Amino acid sequence: MDSIIKVIADNGISVVCVGYMIYFQLTTMKDVTKTLLKIEENLFLINQKLGIDIKKEKR
């Protein structure tokens, strides 16, 4: 814990910003990605029902 406080004291707010961005990427963006993938699946199914032929890329 002392080493974390020392790094923040030495490098200032930039360390806090980087830490927040890492946290944001690992939590919020993960949820957004899951939601967008569900939306993509639903749109693909709608296109299939409408008879629109769109090739789905494999990931």
C-alpha positions in Angstrom: 0.0 0.0 0.0 2.9 2.4 0.8 4.4 1.8 -2.6 1.1 2.8 -4.3 1.0 6.0 -2.3 4.6 6.7 -3.1 4.0 6.2 -6.9 1.0 8.5 -6.8 3.0 11.1 -4.8 5.9 11.0 -7.2 4.0 10.9 -10.5 0.9 12.9 -9.5 -2.6 12.7 -11.1 -1.4 10.9 -14.2 -1.1 7.6 -12.2 -4.7 8.0 -11.0 -5.9 8.7 -14.5 -4.1 5.6 -15.9 -5.5 3.5 -13.1 -9.0 4.8 -13.8 -8.7 4.1 -17.5 -7.6 0.5 -16.8 -10.6 0.0 -14.4 -13.0 1.6 -17.0 -11.7 -0.7 -19.7 -12.0 -3.9 -17.6 -15.5 -3.1 -16.3 -17.7 -0.7 -18.3 -16.3 -1.4 -21.7 -16.6 -5.2 -21.1 -20.4 -4.7 -20.5 -20.7 -2.4 -23.5 -19.0 -5.0 -25.7 -21.4 -7.8 -24.4 -24.4 -5.5 -25.2 -23.2 -4.7 -28.7 -22.6 -8.4 -29.5 -26.2 -9.2 -28.4 -27.5 -6.4 -30.6 -25.5 -7.7 -33.5 -27.0 -11.2 -33.0 -30.5 -9.8 -32.9 -29.9 -7.7 -36.1 -28.5 -10.8 -37.8 -31.6 -12.8 -36.9 -33.9 -10.0 -38.1 -32.0 -9.8 -41.4 -32.4 -13.6 -41.8 -36.1 -13.4 -41.2 -36.4 -10.6 -43.8 -34.4 -12.6 -46.3 -31.5 -10.2 -46.4 -28.3 -12.2 -47.2 -25.4 -10.8 -45.2 -22.4 -12.9 -44.4 -21.5 -12.9 -40.7 -17.8 -12.6 -40.0 -16.3 -15.1 -37.6 -14.5 -13.8 -34.6 
